[in-house]
């Protein structure tokens, strides 16, 4: 879905999104990433939702947002509270939603001047698991 440009373009704004990636200020990203309004997007080393660990959230905490909008992929999933302890200890809220809802919510909060972090997970397939071996070809 393409979004309209607004006066917030000096910030990192979601300008388009679909199930395979997101555009931040018209630049396409097709991998998991972290976005804050006043910082360039950075890659987030999360290959898929099931591989989330506390270190992923410690990285977000170091960015010192007020709230984290966690895009969990094509569907909404909820992260176990043990994983986000580093955020809750610092009174940083975490909201889980599918990626498309996360993109819309981030833009609204960013436009309101909130210090929001958008954390998007785009599942990547492990190339090793997709290679067929001789036994599988038969």
Rosetta blueprint (number, residue, H / E / L):
1 X L
2 X E
3 X L
4 X L
5 X L
6 X L
7 X L
8 X L
9 X L
10 X L
11 X L
12 X L
13 X L
14 X E
15 X E
16 X E
17 X E
18 X E
19 X L
20 X L
21 X E
22 X E
23 X E
24 X E
25 X L
26 X L
27 X E
28 X E
29 X E
30 X L
31 X L
32 X L
33 X E
34 X E
35 X E
36 X E
37 X L
38 X L
39 X E
40 X E
41 X E
42 X E
43 X E
44 X L
45 X L
46 X L
47 X L
48 X L
49 X H
50 X H
51 X H
52 X L
53 X L
54 X H
55 X H
56 X H
57 X H
58 X H
59 X H
60 X H
61 X H
62 X L
63 X L
64 X L
65 X L
66 X L
67 X E
68 X E
69 X E
70 X E
71 X E
72 X L
73 X L
74 X L
75 X L
76 X L
77 X L
78 X L
79 X L
80 X L
81 X H
82 X H
83 X H
84 X H
85 X H
86 X H
87 X H
88 X H
89 X L
90 X L
91 X L
92 X L
93 X E
94 X E
95 X E
96 X E
97 X E
98 X L
99 X H
100 X H
101 X H
102 X H
103 X H
104 X H
105 X H
106 X H
107 X H
108 X H
109 X H
110 X H
111 X H
112 X L
113 X L
114 X L
115 X L
116 X E
117 X E
118 X E
119 X E
120 X E
121 X L
122 X L
123 X L
124 X L
125 X L
126 X L
127 X H
128 X H
129 X H
130 X H
131 X L
132 X L
133 X L
134 X H
135 X H
136 X H
137 X H
138 X L
